[in-house]
């Protein structure tokens, strides 16, 4: 050990190499530890025991297969709505509309499942519901895309405002044409036929939606990183004016990229309905789009990295109940930890690029 230290001290280049190899791990260690320390200080201030609370939170997620399954269920729509943010970001667009696109995708897939597909076997009905969800989300995103390309309107504002329109649109249908006659006046749709629910692992709620989400993430990454189409999207996102002068149709690229992102969010809505809810409610998928947007930002809009950040957000989200039962704090207190994690990761990314 002493000889190794002397060797490093005598050789500045060796010390530099050692430091450069350790620095990335050290940086990510700081990113992981810092939010936990700050949140622990907050817990101490409000009279909670951070060590016991962290133990409970970890056990609730990784203590058994049920908890881990709940994590995967929660992370699935986050992955897809994160992709709905990351894909248009590659074309220089900011899509904040995953929330509304998910809701309309859920509406379209529920409508198809309730009125047209209820007698079909699942192997046919489920893919058709997925197509319906993708069409719904894509059409909703097409509104903002059209306003962007033809009206030169800011897509950040239009996609955000359309979220509220989508919420009221779903409410209109669950109080009207889609309302379950046997609901005792509660606003929700009839329950889907059992064969139209996503298959689950025996003895758990974990469904195949997580596989669908990861496959779509891999496809998006491949298209963006390895294909000519993806190269064109990245060129437009890098410099729209230069892309236009190079012969790229910027408007068409931005339009269809935003539509595709809406279709992905619409599939998330279909998965929420067929894998979790079983029926459409006014609050179906609430906050999934915004948390997916957060996951994409945390991963710097990388289609594969966002799978990990979506898992982080999913883990933090499902520990809210543990926080409430153990410390007496409201479950929404985990949003503080979520924000701290976001700031730490974004700071790490900025430092890495500087």
C-alpha positions, 0 to 999 in steps of 0.5 A: 500500500505504501509503495503504491502511494509513493508511486502515485506521488512520484508520477503526476500522470498516474495520479491524474489518471486515477483522479479522472477514473474516480471523478465520475463515480464520486460525482454521481455519489454526490448526486445520490447522497446530497438530496438524501442528506438535505431531505433528512435535515428537513425530516429532522426539523419536522420531528421525523427520524430520517434513518427509520423513514429511509429504511421503511421507504426502501423496504416498501419498494424492494422488500418483496416482489409486490413492492417491486412490482408496484414500482414497475407498474408506476414507472410504466406510464412515466417512461412513455410520457417521458418519451413523449417529451424526449422525442420532440426535444430532439427536434427542438420542441418542448412538449408539455402536453403528455398529460392531455395526450395520455388522457385522450389516448385513454378516452379513445382506447376506452371508447373502442373497448367499451363499444366496439371490441368488448366481444373480441379475444384479447390477442386482437382487442388489446392491440386494437385498443393500443392503436386507438390510444395512439390515434387519440394521443396523436390527434391531440398532439396534432392540434399543437403541431398544426398551430406550431407549423402553420400559426407559428405558435409556441408549442410549450404554451399550446400543449400545456393549455391543451392539457386542461382542455383534455381534462374537461373533454374526458369529464364530458364523456364520463358524465355523458356518452361513456357513463356507466348506467350501473354506476349509481351516478358516479362519473366513470365508464363501464368496466372493460371486458376481462379479456381486454385487460393486460396480462399480469404475472400470477399473484400480482398486479404487474402487467406486461405494460412495462415490457411495452414501454421498454420496447418503445423506448428502445425503438425511439432510441434506435430511430433517433440515434441510428437512422436517417430519419433520426439524423434529420430530427437531430439536425432540425433540433440542432439548428432549424435555420441551418437545416432549412438551408440544407434542404430539410423540411423543418415544418414537416419534421416538427409536425410529425415528431410532435404527433408521434410523441402524442401517439406514445403518450396515448399508448400510455393512456391505454396502458393505464386503462387496460393495466391499472384502472379497468375503466375511464375516470375523470382523474385517470392518469393525473400527474403522469404526464408532468412526472414523465416530463420531469423524468425526461429532463432528469435524463437530458432527454435520452430515450434509454436513460429516462427509463432509469429516471422514470424508475427513480420517480416511480420509487419516490412516488410509491413511498409517499404512503410509507412517509405518511404512515411512519412520520405523519407527514402528508404523502405529497412530502415526497415531492420535496425529495423528488425536486431535490433529486431533479436539481442534483441531476441537472446540476451534475449534467450542467457541470459535466457539459461545462 
